[in-house]
Amino acid sequence: MSRKRVHVHVSGRVQGVFYRATTKETAREHGVDGWVKNLDDGRVEAVFEGDPEAVDAMVEFCHEGSDMATVNDVEVTDEEPEGLGEFEIRY
């Protein structure tokens, strides 16, 4: 099975609006591994790894985020898969 990995930076009103929790829930629904965390500059950073279609679905999700989020920009960088085995919120 081929795996895809992307590194994402999301800017906008994305902290304090359940963005990380919603991302984790959505990633689990899609069977995607990786992590998500808040950055000191107000952005959210995430890595998604798994089935290419599921990873693409997570990138699409990032453009919307949680119900209370306002996303201004999503930067996506392709990376080599590392074989992550779960999805977690990092602090």
PyMOL Python script that loads the backbone (N, CA, C, O; Angstrom):
from pymol import cmd

cmd.read_pdbstr("""\
ATOM      1  N   MET A   1       0.842  -1.192   0.000  1.00  0.00           N
ATOM      2  CA  MET A   1       0.000   0.000   0.000  1.00  0.00           C
ATOM      3  C   MET A   1       0.883   1.250   0.000  1.00  0.00           C
ATOM      4  O   MET A   1       1.816   1.357   0.796  1.00  0.00           O
ATOM      5  N   SER A   2       0.589   2.172  -0.878  1.00  0.00           N
ATOM      6  CA  SER A   2       1.368   3.400  -0.903  1.00  0.00           C
ATOM      7  C   SER A   2       0.876   4.344   0.185  1.00  0.00           C
ATOM      8  O   SER A   2      -0.317   4.416   0.479  1.00  0.00           O
ATOM      9  N   ARG A   3       1.823   5.063   0.775  1.00  0.00           N
ATOM     10  CA  ARG A   3       1.498   6.041   1.808  1.00  0.00           C
ATOM     11  C   ARG A   3       1.961   7.413   1.350  1.00  0.00           C
ATOM     12  O   ARG A   3       2.944   7.556   0.622  1.00  0.00           O
ATOM     13  N   LYS A   4       1.228   8.403   1.795  1.00  0.00           N
ATOM     14  CA  LYS A   4       1.546   9.791   1.494  1.00  0.00           C
ATOM     15  C   LYS A   4       1.693  10.518   2.821  1.00  0.00           C
ATOM     16  O   LYS A   4       1.025  10.187   3.800  1.00  0.00           O
ATOM     17  N   ARG A   5       2.582  11.523   2.844  1.00  0.00           N
ATOM     18  CA  ARG A   5       2.762  12.334   4.051  1.00  0.00           C
ATOM     19  C   ARG A   5       2.844  13.793   3.635  1.00  0.00           C
ATOM     20  O   ARG A   5       3.554  14.152   2.696  1.00  0.00           O
ATOM     21  N   VAL A   6       2.101  14.627   4.354  1.00  0.00           N
ATOM     22  CA  VAL A   6       2.172  16.067   4.137  1.00  0.00           C
ATOM     23  C   VAL A   6       2.348  16.774   5.474  1.00  0.00           C
ATOM     24  O   VAL A   6       1.881  16.308   6.514  1.00  0.00           O
ATOM     25  N   HIS A   7       3.036  17.914   5.418  1.00  0.00           N
ATOM     26  CA  HIS A   7       3.244  18.788   6.579  1.00  0.00           C
ATOM     27  C   HIS A   7       2.456  20.059   6.287  1.00  0.00           C
ATOM     28  O   HIS A   7       2.647  20.686   5.245  1.00  0.00           O
ATOM     29  N   VAL A   8       1.576  20.438   7.201  1.00  0.00           N
ATOM     30  CA  VAL A   8       0.627  21.520   6.957  1.00  0.00           C
ATOM     31  C   VAL A   8       0.771  22.615   8.016  1.00  0.00           C
ATOM     32  O   VAL A   8       0.944  22.334   9.202  1.00  0.00           O
ATOM     33  N   HIS A   9       0.697  23.858   7.564  1.00  0.00           N
ATOM     34  CA  HIS A   9       0.621  25.010   8.468  1.00  0.00           C
ATOM     35  C   HIS A   9      -0.658  25.780   8.123  1.00  0.00           C
ATOM     36  O   HIS A   9      -0.868  26.185   6.979  1.00  0.00           O
ATOM     37  N   VAL A  10      -1.505  25.972   9.136  1.00  0.00           N
ATOM     38  CA  VAL A  10      -2.799  26.616   8.939  1.00  0.00           C
ATOM     39  C   VAL A  10      -2.815  27.939   9.695  1.00  0.00           C
ATOM     40  O   VAL A  10      -2.505  27.985  10.886  1.00  0.00           O
ATOM     41  N   SER A  11      -3.181  29.021   8.994  1.00  0.00           N
ATOM     42  CA  SER A  11      -3.251  30.320   9.656  1.00  0.00           C
ATOM     43  C   SER A  11      -4.669  30.857   9.614  1.00  0.00           C
ATOM     44  O   SER A  11      -5.476  30.470   8.769  1.00  0.00           O
ATOM     45  N   GLY A  12      -4.956  31.754  10.541  1.00  0.00           N
ATOM     46  CA  GLY A  12      -6.292  32.331  10.682  1.00  0.00           C
ATOM     47  C   GLY A  12      -6.706  32.260  12.138  1.00  0.00           C
ATOM     48  O   GLY A  12      -5.861  32.246  13.033  1.00  0.00           O
ATOM     49  N   ARG A  13      -7.995  32.215  12.372  1.00  0.00           N
ATOM     50  CA  ARG A  13      -8.502  32.040  13.743  1.00  0.00           C
ATOM     51  C   ARG A  13      -8.631  30.541  13.977  1.00  0.00           C
ATOM     52  O   ARG A  13      -9.707  29.963  13.817  1.00  0.00           O
ATOM     53  N   VAL A  14      -7.516  29.921  14.358  1.00  0.00           N
ATOM     54  CA  VAL A  14      -7.467  28.457  14.434  1.00  0.00           C
ATOM     55  C   VAL A  14      -7.010  27.939  15.798  1.00  0.00           C
ATOM     56  O   VAL A  14      -6.817  26.736  15.971  1.00  0.00           O
ATOM     57  N   GLN A  15      -6.837  28.842  16.770  1.00  0.00           N
ATOM     58  CA  GLN A  15      -6.514  28.410  18.133  1.00  0.00           C
ATOM     59  C   GLN A  15      -7.649  28.826  19.057  1.00  0.00           C
ATOM     60  O   GLN A  15      -8.229  29.902  18.913  1.00  0.00           O
ATOM     61  N   GLY A  16      -7.955  27.944  20.017  1.00  0.00           N
ATOM     62  CA  GLY A  16      -9.035  28.218  20.955  1.00  0.00           C
ATOM     63  C   GLY A  16     -10.414  28.008  20.357  1.00  0.00           C
ATOM     64  O   GLY A  16     -11.411  28.488  20.896  1.00  0.00           O
ATOM     65  N   VAL A  17     -10.472  27.281  19.229  1.00  0.00           N
ATOM     66  CA  VAL A  17     -11.754  27.054  18.547  1.00  0.00           C
ATOM     67  C   VAL A  17     -11.938  25.560  18.237  1.00  0.00           C
ATOM     68  O   VAL A  17     -12.645  25.205  17.293  1.00  0.00           O
ATOM     69  N   PHE A  18     -11.305  24.692  19.028  1.00  0.00           N
ATOM     70  CA  PHE A  18     -11.400  23.231  18.895  1.00  0.00           C
ATOM     71  C   PHE A  18     -10.837  22.701  17.578  1.00  0.00           C
ATOM     72  O   PHE A  18     -11.219  21.623  17.121  1.00  0.00           O
ATOM     73  N   TYR A  19      -9.924  23.466  16.969  1.00  0.00           N
ATOM     74  CA  TYR A  19      -9.343  23.049  15.692  1.00  0.00           C
ATOM     75  C   TYR A  19      -8.565  21.746  15.844  1.00  0.00           C
ATOM     76  O   TYR A  19      -8.730  20.829  15.039  1.00  0.00           O
ATOM     77  N   ARG A  20      -7.713  21.657  16.876  1.00  0.00           N
ATOM     78  CA  ARG A  20      -6.910  20.440  17.065  1.00  0.00           C
ATOM     79  C   ARG A  20      -7.772  19.229  17.355  1.00  0.00           C
ATOM     80  O   ARG A  20      -7.554  18.163  16.779  1.00  0.00           O
ATOM     81  N   ALA A  21      -8.746  19.375  18.237  1.00  0.00           N
ATOM     82  CA  ALA A  21      -9.604  18.246  18.593  1.00  0.00           C
ATOM     83  C   ALA A  21     -10.405  17.765  17.390  1.00  0.00           C
ATOM     84  O   ALA A  21     -10.553  16.562  17.180  1.00  0.00           O
ATOM     85  N   THR A  22     -10.919  18.699  16.606  1.00  0.00           N
ATOM     86  CA  THR A  22     -11.682  18.336  15.413  1.00  0.00           C
ATOM     87  C   THR A  22     -10.780  17.679  14.373  1.00  0.00           C
ATOM     88  O   THR A  22     -11.197  16.750  13.681  1.00  0.00           O
ATOM     89  N   THR A  23      -9.539  18.165  14.263  1.00  0.00           N
ATOM     90  CA  THR A  23      -8.584  17.567  13.335  1.00  0.00           C
ATOM     91  C   THR A  23      -8.296  16.119  13.735  1.00  0.00           C
ATOM     92  O   THR A  23      -8.276  15.231  12.883  1.00  0.00           O
ATOM     93  N   LYS A  24      -8.073  15.883  15.022  1.00  0.00           N
ATOM     94  CA  LYS A  24      -7.799  14.527  15.505  1.00  0.00           C
ATOM     95  C   LYS A  24      -8.975  13.599  15.213  1.00  0.00           C
ATOM     96  O   LYS A  24      -8.784  12.486  14.724  1.00  0.00           O
ATOM     97  N   GLU A  25     -10.179  14.052  15.509  1.00  0.00           N
ATOM     98  CA  GLU A  25     -11.387  13.251  15.262  1.00  0.00           C
ATOM     99  C   GLU A  25     -11.538  12.933  13.773  1.00  0.00           C
ATOM    100  O   GLU A  25     -11.850  11.800  13.407  1.00  0.00           O
ATOM    101  N   THR A  26     -11.318  13.924  12.925  1.00  0.00           N
ATOM    102  CA  THR A  26     -11.455  13.748  11.473  1.00  0.00           C
ATOM    103  C   THR A  26     -10.369  12.803  10.946  1.00  0.00           C
ATOM    104  O   THR A  26     -10.639  11.965  10.086  1.00  0.00           O
ATOM    105  N   ALA A  27      -9.157  12.939  11.456  1.00  0.00           N
ATOM    106  CA  ALA A  27      -8.065  12.056  11.029  1.00  0.00           C
ATOM    107  C   ALA A  27      -8.371  10.608  11.384  1.00  0.00           C
ATOM    108  O   ALA A  27      -8.121   9.704  10.587  1.00  0.00           O
ATOM    109  N   ARG A  28      -8.902  10.391  12.557  1.00  0.00           N
ATOM    110  CA  ARG A  28      -9.261   9.021  12.959  1.00  0.00           C
ATOM    111  C   ARG A  28     -10.367   8.461  12.067  1.00  0.00           C
ATOM    112  O   ARG A  28     -10.342   7.283  11.710  1.00  0.00           O
ATOM    113  N   GLU A  29     -11.329   9.298  11.710  1.00  0.00           N
ATOM    114  CA  GLU A  29     -12.407   8.848  10.810  1.00  0.00           C
ATOM    115  C   GLU A  29     -11.851   8.426   9.457  1.00  0.00           C
ATOM    116  O   GLU A  29     -12.375   7.506   8.829  1.00  0.00           O
ATOM    117  N   HIS A  30     -10.794   9.092   9.005  1.00  0.00           N
ATOM    118  CA  HIS A  30     -10.186   8.794   7.701  1.00  0.00           C
ATOM    119  C   HIS A  30      -9.068   7.765   7.788  1.00  0.00           C
ATOM    120  O   HIS A  30      -8.511   7.370   6.764  1.00  0.00           O
ATOM    121  N   GLY A  31      -8.729   7.321   9.010  1.00  0.00           N
ATOM    122  CA  GLY A  31      -7.650   6.363   9.180  1.00  0.00           C
ATOM    123  C   GLY A  31      -6.279   6.937   8.899  1.00  0.00           C
ATOM    124  O   GLY A  31      -5.384   6.229   8.437  1.00  0.00           O
ATOM    125  N   VAL A  32      -6.112   8.230   9.180  1.00  0.00           N
ATOM    126  CA  VAL A  32      -4.852   8.928   8.912  1.00  0.00           C
ATOM    127  C   VAL A  32      -4.048   9.035  10.207  1.00  0.00           C
ATOM    128  O   VAL A  32      -4.602   9.331  11.265  1.00  0.00           O
ATOM    129  N   ASP A  33      -2.741   8.792  10.117  1.00  0.00           N
ATOM    130  CA  ASP A  33      -1.836   8.936  11.247  1.00  0.00           C
ATOM    131  C   ASP A  33      -1.186  10.312  11.200  1.00  0.00           C
ATOM    132  O   ASP A  33      -1.235  10.994  10.176  1.00  0.00           O
ATOM    133  N   GLY A  34      -0.571  10.724  12.321  1.00  0.00           N
ATOM    134  CA  GLY A  34       0.138  11.985  12.356  1.00  0.00           C
ATOM    135  C   GLY A  34      -0.060  12.715  13.659  1.00  0.00           C
ATOM    136  O   GLY A  34      -0.272  12.101  14.705  1.00  0.00           O
ATOM    137  N   TRP A  35       0.010  14.040  13.592  1.00  0.00           N
ATOM    138  CA  TRP A  35      -0.137  14.862  14.795  1.00  0.00           C
ATOM    139  C   TRP A  35      -0.563  16.278  14.427  1.00  0.00           C
ATOM    140  O   TRP A  35      -0.481  16.695  13.272  1.00  0.00           O
ATOM    141  N   VAL A  36      -1.023  17.004  15.450  1.00  0.00           N
ATOM    142  CA  VAL A  36      -1.431  18.399  15.277  1.00  0.00           C
ATOM    143  C   VAL A  36      -1.053  19.157  16.537  1.00  0.00           C
ATOM    144  O   VAL A  36      -1.152  18.620  17.641  1.00  0.00           O
ATOM    145  N   LYS A  37      -0.615  20.418  16.376  1.00  0.00           N
ATOM    146  CA  LYS A  37      -0.282  21.227  17.545  1.00  0.00           C
ATOM    147  C   LYS A  37      -0.433  22.710  17.230  1.00  0.00           C
ATOM    148  O   LYS A  37      -0.404  23.123  16.070  1.00  0.00           O
ATOM    149  N   ASN A  38      -0.595  23.505  18.293  1.00  0.00           N
ATOM    150  CA  ASN A  38      -0.612  24.957  18.177  1.00  0.00           C
ATOM    151  C   ASN A  38       0.816  25.472  18.134  1.00  0.00           C
ATOM    152  O   ASN A  38       1.701  24.914  18.783  1.00  0.00           O
ATOM    153  N   LEU A  39       1.041  26.528  17.377  1.00  0.00           N
ATOM    154  CA  LEU A  39       2.326  27.200  17.350  1.00  0.00           C
ATOM    155  C   LEU A  39       2.225  28.530  18.087  1.00  0.00           C
ATOM    156  O   LEU A  39       1.145  29.110  18.200  1.00  0.00           O
ATOM    157  N   ASP A  40       3.356  29.002  18.585  1.00  0.00           N
ATOM    158  CA  ASP A  40       3.376  30.258  19.340  1.00  0.00           C
ATOM    159  C   ASP A  40       2.933  31.456  18.509  1.00  0.00           C
ATOM    160  O   ASP A  40       2.479  32.454  19.069  1.00  0.00           O
ATOM    161  N   ASP A  41       3.054  31.378  17.180  1.00  0.00           N
ATOM    162  CA  ASP A  41       2.679  32.506  16.319  1.00  0.00           C
ATOM    163  C   ASP A  41       1.195  32.523  15.949  1.00  0.00           C
ATOM    164  O   ASP A  41       0.768  33.345  15.138  1.00  0.00           O
ATOM    165  N   GLY A  42       0.404  31.614  16.542  1.00  0.00           N
ATOM    166  CA  GLY A  42      -1.029  31.608  16.300  1.00  0.00           C
ATOM    167  C   GLY A  42      -1.492  30.624  15.242  1.00  0.00           C
ATOM    168  O   GLY A  42      -2.691  30.406  15.071  1.00  0.00           O
ATOM    169  N   ARG A  43      -0.545  30.030  14.531  1.00  0.00           N
ATOM    170  CA  ARG A  43      -0.912  29.031  13.522  1.00  0.00           C
ATOM    171  C   ARG A  43      -1.069  27.647  14.159  1.00  0.00           C
ATOM    172  O   ARG A  43      -0.695  27.426  15.311  1.00  0.00           O
ATOM    173  N   VAL A  44      -1.634  26.727  13.376  1.00  0.00           N
ATOM    174  CA  VAL A  44      -1.687  25.319  13.746  1.00  0.00           C
ATOM    175  C   VAL A  44      -0.799  24.564  12.762  1.00  0.00           C
ATOM    176  O   VAL A  44      -0.835  24.818  11.558  1.00  0.00           O
ATOM    177  N   GLU A  45      -0.002  23.635  13.286  1.00  0.00           N
ATOM    178  CA  GLU A  45       0.879  22.800  12.479  1.00  0.00           C
ATOM    179  C   GLU A  45       0.386  21.362  12.575  1.00  0.00           C
ATOM    180  O   GLU A  45      -0.014  20.906  13.646  1.00  0.00           O
ATOM    181  N   ALA A  46       0.418  20.648  11.450  1.00  0.00           N
ATOM    182  CA  ALA A  46      -0.026  19.250  11.466  1.00  0.00           C
ATOM    183  C   ALA A  46       0.759  18.429  10.456  1.00  0.00           C
ATOM    184  O   ALA A  46       1.275  18.954   9.469  1.00  0.00           O
ATOM    185  N   VAL A  47       0.838  17.135  10.721  1.00  0.00           N
ATOM    186  CA  VAL A  47       1.387  16.164   9.786  1.00  0.00           C
ATOM    187  C   VAL A  47       0.332  15.085   9.598  1.00  0.00           C
ATOM    188  O   VAL A  47      -0.221  14.560  10.564  1.00  0.00           O
ATOM    189  N   PHE A  48       0.067  14.765   8.345  1.00  0.00           N
ATOM    190  CA  PHE A  48      -0.884  13.698   8.009  1.00  0.00           C
ATOM    191  C   PHE A  48      -0.159  12.651   7.193  1.00  0.00           C
ATOM    192  O   PHE A  48       0.566  12.977   6.253  1.00  0.00           O
ATOM    193  N   GLU A  49      -0.356  11.386   7.553  1.00  0.00           N
ATOM    194  CA  GLU A  49       0.303  10.298   6.846  1.00  0.00           C
ATOM    195  C   GLU A  49      -0.664   9.126   6.721  1.00  0.00           C
ATOM    196  O   GLU A  49      -1.317   8.742   7.691  1.00  0.00           O
ATOM    197  N   GLY A  50      -0.750   8.562   5.516  1.00  0.00           N
ATOM    198  CA  GLY A  50      -1.619   7.416   5.303  1.00  0.00           C
ATOM    199  C   GLY A  50      -1.961   7.246   3.836  1.00  0.00           C
ATOM    200  O   GLY A  50      -1.202   7.641   2.951  1.00  0.00           O
ATOM    201  N   ASP A  51      -3.114   6.652   3.600  1.00  0.00           N
ATOM    202  CA  ASP A  51      -3.604   6.463   2.235  1.00  0.00           C
ATOM    203  C   ASP A  51      -3.670   7.823   1.534  1.00  0.00           C
ATOM    204  O   ASP A  51      -4.191   8.782   2.103  1.00  0.00           O
ATOM    205  N   PRO A  52      -3.147   7.917   0.304  1.00  0.00           N
ATOM    206  CA  PRO A  52      -3.109   9.216  -0.375  1.00  0.00           C
ATOM    207  C   PRO A  52      -4.453   9.937  -0.446  1.00  0.00           C
ATOM    208  O   PRO A  52      -4.508  11.150  -0.244  1.00  0.00           O
ATOM    209  N   GLU A  53      -5.533   9.214  -0.728  1.00  0.00           N
ATOM    210  CA  GLU A  53      -6.851   9.862  -0.807  1.00  0.00           C
ATOM    211  C   GLU A  53      -7.292  10.381   0.555  1.00  0.00           C
ATOM    212  O   GLU A  53      -7.897  11.450   0.645  1.00  0.00           O
ATOM    213  N   ALA A  54      -6.997   9.635   1.614  1.00  0.00           N
ATOM    214  CA  ALA A  54      -7.369  10.056   2.963  1.00  0.00           C
ATOM    215  C   ALA A  54      -6.553  11.276   3.388  1.00  0.00           C
ATOM    216  O   ALA A  54      -7.082  12.181   4.033  1.00  0.00           O
ATOM    217  N   VAL A  55      -5.267  11.305   3.030  1.00  0.00           N
ATOM    218  CA  VAL A  55      -4.427  12.460   3.347  1.00  0.00           C
ATOM    219  C   VAL A  55      -4.941  13.691   2.602  1.00  0.00           C
ATOM    220  O   VAL A  55      -5.010  14.780   3.171  1.00  0.00           O
ATOM    221  N   ASP A  56      -5.301  13.518   1.336  1.00  0.00           N
ATOM    222  CA  ASP A  56      -5.871  14.635   0.569  1.00  0.00           C
ATOM    223  C   ASP A  56      -7.152  15.147   1.217  1.00  0.00           C
ATOM    224  O   ASP A  56      -7.401  16.352   1.237  1.00  0.00           O
ATOM    225  N   ALA A  57      -7.967  14.232   1.747  1.00  0.00           N
ATOM    226  CA  ALA A  57      -9.206  14.631   2.422  1.00  0.00           C
ATOM    227  C   ALA A  57      -8.898  15.447   3.674  1.00  0.00           C
ATOM    228  O   ALA A  57      -9.636  16.375   4.005  1.00  0.00           O
ATOM    229  N   MET A  58      -7.823  15.112   4.366  1.00  0.00           N
ATOM    230  CA  MET A  58      -7.433  15.882   5.554  1.00  0.00           C
ATOM    231  C   MET A  58      -6.964  17.281   5.173  1.00  0.00           C
ATOM    232  O   MET A  58      -7.255  18.248   5.876  1.00  0.00           O
ATOM    233  N   VAL A  59      -6.245  17.390   4.069  1.00  0.00           N
ATOM    234  CA  VAL A  59      -5.815  18.714   3.603  1.00  0.00           C
ATOM    235  C   VAL A  59      -7.047  19.553   3.264  1.00  0.00           C
ATOM    236  O   VAL A  59      -7.102  20.737   3.600  1.00  0.00           O
ATOM    237  N   GLU A  60      -8.026  18.952   2.606  1.00  0.00           N
ATOM    238  CA  GLU A  60      -9.273  19.673   2.312  1.00  0.00           C
ATOM    239  C   GLU A  60      -9.954  20.111   3.610  1.00  0.00           C
ATOM    240  O   GLU A  60     -10.445  21.235   3.713  1.00  0.00           O
ATOM    241  N   PHE A  61      -9.978  19.211   4.603  1.00  0.00           N
ATOM    242  CA  PHE A  61     -10.572  19.542   5.897  1.00  0.00           C
ATOM    243  C   PHE A  61      -9.902  20.779   6.501  1.00  0.00           C
ATOM    244  O   PHE A  61     -10.574  21.629   7.085  1.00  0.00           O
ATOM    245  N   CYS A  62      -8.587  20.875   6.360  1.00  0.00           N
ATOM    246  CA  CYS A  62      -7.833  21.995   6.966  1.00  0.00           C
ATOM    247  C   CYS A  62      -8.306  23.350   6.466  1.00  0.00           C
ATOM    248  O   CYS A  62      -8.181  24.349   7.174  1.00  0.00           O
ATOM    249  N   HIS A  63      -8.847  23.396   5.256  1.00  0.00           N
ATOM    250  CA  HIS A  63      -9.331  24.667   4.711  1.00  0.00           C
ATOM    251  C   HIS A  63     -10.604  25.135   5.423  1.00  0.00           C
ATOM    252  O   HIS A  63     -10.952  26.314   5.365  1.00  0.00           O
ATOM    253  N   GLU A  64     -11.291  24.214   6.091  1.00  0.00           N
ATOM    254  CA  GLU A  64     -12.508  24.564   6.832  1.00  0.00           C
ATOM    255  C   GLU A  64     -12.261  24.534   8.331  1.00  0.00           C
ATOM    256  O   GLU A  64     -12.573  25.492   9.037  1.00  0.00           O
ATOM    257  N   GLY A  65     -11.698  23.427   8.816  1.00  0.00           N
ATOM    258  CA  GLY A  65     -11.427  23.277  10.242  1.00  0.00           C
ATOM    259  C   GLY A  65     -12.690  23.064  11.051  1.00  0.00           C
ATOM    260  O   GLY A  65     -13.700  22.574  10.546  1.00  0.00           O
ATOM    261  N   SER A  66     -12.612  23.440  12.312  1.00  0.00           N
ATOM    262  CA  SER A  66     -13.758  23.282  13.204  1.00  0.00           C
ATOM    263  C   SER A  66     -14.815  24.341  12.880  1.00  0.00           C
ATOM    264  O   SER A  66     -14.559  25.290  12.138  1.00  0.00           O
ATOM    265  N   ASP A  67     -16.000  24.155  13.452  1.00  0.00           N
ATOM    266  CA  ASP A  67     -17.118  25.059  13.164  1.00  0.00           C
ATOM    267  C   ASP A  67     -16.801  26.516  13.492  1.00  0.00           C
ATOM    268  O   ASP A  67     -17.265  27.421  12.799  1.00  0.00           O
ATOM    269  N   MET A  68     -16.010  26.750  14.547  1.00  0.00           N
ATOM    270  CA  MET A  68     -15.740  28.124  14.982  1.00  0.00           C
ATOM    271  C   MET A  68     -14.469  28.710  14.365  1.00  0.00           C
ATOM    272  O   MET A  68     -14.160  29.881  14.590  1.00  0.00           O
ATOM    273  N   ALA A  69     -13.731  27.917  13.593  1.00  0.00           N
ATOM    274  CA  ALA A  69     -12.472  28.390  13.008  1.00  0.00           C
ATOM    275  C   ALA A  69     -12.722  29.273  11.787  1.00  0.00           C
ATOM    276  O   ALA A  69     -13.732  29.139  11.096  1.00  0.00           O
ATOM    277  N   THR A  70     -11.782  30.171  11.544  1.00  0.00           N
ATOM    278  CA  THR A  70     -11.742  30.960  10.321  1.00  0.00           C
ATOM    279  C   THR A  70     -10.358  30.768   9.718  1.00  0.00           C
ATOM    280  O   THR A  70      -9.377  31.311  10.228  1.00  0.00           O
ATOM    281  N   VAL A  71     -10.272  30.005   8.642  1.00  0.00           N
ATOM    282  CA  VAL A  71      -8.990  29.680   8.033  1.00  0.00           C
ATOM    283  C   VAL A  71      -8.658  30.700   6.950  1.00  0.00           C
ATOM    284  O   VAL A  71      -9.454  30.939   6.042  1.00  0.00           O
ATOM    285  N   ASN A  72      -7.473  31.301   7.056  1.00  0.00           N
ATOM    286  CA  ASN A  72      -7.022  32.267   6.055  1.00  0.00           C
ATOM    287  C   ASN A  72      -6.103  31.637   5.019  1.00  0.00           C
ATOM    288  O   ASN A  72      -6.146  31.999   3.843  1.00  0.00           O
ATOM    289  N   ASP A  73      -5.263  30.683   5.457  1.00  0.00           N
ATOM    290  CA  ASP A  73      -4.295  30.101   4.534  1.00  0.00           C
ATOM    291  C   ASP A  73      -3.888  28.713   5.019  1.00  0.00           C
ATOM    292  O   ASP A  73      -3.829  28.453   6.220  1.00  0.00           O
ATOM    293  N   VAL A  74      -3.608  27.825   4.059  1.00  0.00           N
ATOM    294  CA  VAL A  74      -3.108  26.485   4.355  1.00  0.00           C
ATOM    295  C   VAL A  74      -1.891  26.242   3.473  1.00  0.00           C
ATOM    296  O   VAL A  74      -1.998  26.206   2.247  1.00  0.00           O
ATOM    297  N   GLU A  75      -0.730  26.076   4.108  1.00  0.00           N
ATOM    298  CA  GLU A  75       0.504  25.763   3.386  1.00  0.00           C
ATOM    299  C   GLU A  75       0.759  24.268   3.515  1.00  0.00           C
ATOM    300  O   GLU A  75       0.743  23.724   4.619  1.00  0.00           O
ATOM    301  N   VAL A  76       0.996  23.597   2.380  1.00  0.00           N
ATOM    302  CA  VAL A  76       1.183  22.146   2.370  1.00  0.00           C
ATOM    303  C   VAL A  76       2.532  21.809   1.748  1.00  0.00           C
ATOM    304  O   VAL A  76       2.865  22.287   0.664  1.00  0.00           O
ATOM    305  N   THR A  77       3.305  20.981   2.449  1.00  0.00           N
ATOM    306  CA  THR A  77       4.591  20.507   1.951  1.00  0.00           C
ATOM    307  C   THR A  77       4.585  18.982   1.956  1.00  0.00           C
ATOM    308  O   THR A  77       4.286  18.364   2.978  1.00  0.00           O
ATOM    309  N   ASP A  78       4.916  18.371   0.809  1.00  0.00           N
ATOM    310  CA  ASP A  78       5.018  16.911   0.747  1.00  0.00           C
ATOM    311  C   ASP A  78       6.308  16.464   1.426  1.00  0.00           C
ATOM    312  O   ASP A  78       7.345  17.114   1.296  1.00  0.00           O
ATOM    313  N   GLU A  79       6.233  15.341   2.156  1.00  0.00           N
ATOM    314  CA  GLU A  79       7.395  14.770   2.824  1.00  0.00           C
ATOM    315  C   GLU A  79       7.407  13.264   2.607  1.00  0.00           C
ATOM    316  O   GLU A  79       6.418  12.684   2.158  1.00  0.00           O
ATOM    317  N   GLU A  80       8.525  12.639   2.926  1.00  0.00           N
ATOM    318  CA  GLU A  80       8.624  11.183   2.850  1.00  0.00           C
ATOM    319  C   GLU A  80       7.905  10.576   4.049  1.00  0.00           C
ATOM    320  O   GLU A  80       8.118  11.025   5.176  1.00  0.00           O
ATOM    321  N   PRO A  81       7.053   9.559   3.837  1.00  0.00           N
ATOM    322  CA  PRO A  81       6.378   8.899   4.961  1.00  0.00           C
ATOM    323  C   PRO A  81       7.378   8.301   5.949  1.00  0.00           C
ATOM    324  O   PRO A  81       8.425   7.783   5.561  1.00  0.00           O
ATOM    325  N   GLU A  82       7.032   8.385   7.226  1.00  0.00           N
ATOM    326  CA  GLU A  82       7.896   7.860   8.283  1.00  0.00           C
ATOM    327  C   GLU A  82       7.301   6.643   8.976  1.00  0.00           C
ATOM    328  O   GLU A  82       7.938   6.066   9.857  1.00  0.00           O
ATOM    329  N   GLY A  83       6.095   6.242   8.598  1.00  0.00           N
ATOM    330  CA  GLY A  83       5.477   5.076   9.211  1.00  0.00           C
ATOM    331  C   GLY A  83       4.833   5.348  10.557  1.00  0.00           C
ATOM    332  O   GLY A  83       4.856   4.490  11.440  1.00  0.00           O
ATOM    333  N   LEU A  84       4.259   6.530  10.726  1.00  0.00           N
ATOM    334  CA  LEU A  84       3.571   6.847  11.974  1.00  0.00           C
ATOM    335  C   LEU A  84       2.420   5.871  12.192  1.00  0.00           C
ATOM    336  O   LEU A  84       1.846   5.369  11.226  1.00  0.00           O
ATOM    337  N   GLY A  85       2.075   5.595  13.459  1.00  0.00           N
ATOM    338  CA  GLY A  85       1.070   4.584  13.738  1.00  0.00           C
ATOM    339  C   GLY A  85      -0.144   5.049  14.481  1.00  0.00           C
ATOM    340  O   GLY A  85      -0.960   4.224  14.892  1.00  0.00           O
ATOM    341  N   GLU A  86      -0.302   6.360  14.674  1.00  0.00           N
ATOM    342  CA  GLU A  86      -1.474   6.887  15.372  1.00  0.00           C
ATOM    343  C   GLU A  86      -1.597   8.374  15.060  1.00  0.00           C
ATOM    344  O   GLU A  86      -0.750   8.947  14.374  1.00  0.00           O
ATOM    345  N   PHE A  87      -2.661   8.993  15.570  1.00  0.00           N
ATOM    346  CA  PHE A  87      -2.811  10.437  15.441  1.00  0.00           C
ATOM    347  C   PHE A  87      -2.908  11.021  16.833  1.00  0.00           C
ATOM    348  O   PHE A  87      -3.678  10.533  17.660  1.00  0.00           O
ATOM    349  N   GLU A  88      -2.134  12.065  17.101  1.00  0.00           N
ATOM    350  CA  GLU A  88      -2.116  12.644  18.439  1.00  0.00           C
ATOM    351  C   GLU A  88      -2.108  14.170  18.399  1.00  0.00           C
ATOM    352  O   GLU A  88      -1.703  14.783  17.411  1.00  0.00           O
ATOM    353  N   ILE A  89      -2.563  14.759  19.489  1.00  0.00           N
ATOM    354  CA  ILE A  89      -2.428  16.188  19.691  1.00  0.00           C
ATOM    355  C   ILE A  89      -1.139  16.397  20.474  1.00  0.00           C
ATOM    356  O   ILE A  89      -0.941  15.804  21.535  1.00  0.00           O
ATOM    357  N   ARG A  90      -0.270  17.240  19.945  1.00  0.00           N
ATOM    358  CA  ARG A  90       0.984  17.539  20.628  1.00  0.00           C
ATOM    359  C   ARG A  90       0.867  18.882  21.332  1.00  0.00           C
ATOM    360  O   ARG A  90       0.163  19.785  20.880  1.00  0.00           O
ATOM    361  N   TYR A  91       1.577  18.988  22.452  1.00  0.00           N
ATOM    362  CA  TYR A  91       1.539  20.211  23.244  1.00  0.00           C
ATOM    363  C   TYR A  91       2.924  20.808  23.366  1.00  0.00           C
ATOM    364  O   TYR A  91       3.093  21.849  24.002  1.00  0.00           O
TER     365      TYR A  91
END
""", "prot")
cmd.dss("prot")
cmd.show_as("cartoon", "prot")
cmd.util.cbc("prot")
cmd.orient("prot")
